[in-house]
Amino acid sequence: MKNLIISAGIMLATLVAAGNVAQAQTHKKISDQGKGAIIGGAGGAVAGGLIGHGVKGALIGGAIGAGGGYIIGNEHRKHEVKEQRATERAAYLRERRRHVYAANHHIKY
């Protein structure tokens, strides 16, 4: 149990450190898919280590959690893009209606 806690702590510290170094060098925001993979991987590793057979269970749980987290993050990103496009389309249509109304009623801006 002690080895599991140490292993999970080292893995989590490595992920956090690697994320901070990469972010400091490129000044880019981590994508939704990346966040999901990191959170899912860490959670899966801890759960797999507790449920499974030590390190082997942690590795399997981490891999499954990272894959699931990536998928969830990707779906979240697609949903946000869809909402943004809908908002932009609604603004375009409002502006277009305003111009059509103005042209039909001879209103000048």
Steps between C-alpha positions, in 0.01 A plus 500: 500500500785733585664434162171574325461836669860592423464390136176696455657807662807483277287456189272789590798725579661408167182581307458834675866593452499400133183700440645809665830479310328456166261782577778734613701445181220539245249717691217292358187393681451127548219372280182349638616162373833538681335600825262208478783256430709627791214497750368165376845345499580612852162390634517172313851430629396555860182294461680226310773484762250469781274250325751304289836343565725788604700665223354281225148605598609864521646487148191339355268737687708800393488398135125438506438821696713706261313363199163565658604846614619587149168393351302703755723804443459470124121486530509808726707688240260404219205621708667837564580544129139419411369758750743765370390442139133523600565830679687642199225387261229658715690830507545489122131431442395784736722744312375376164134542606577852618648593162213343305247685716688827453516451122128422476403803707756738346684555827856629480758449770 
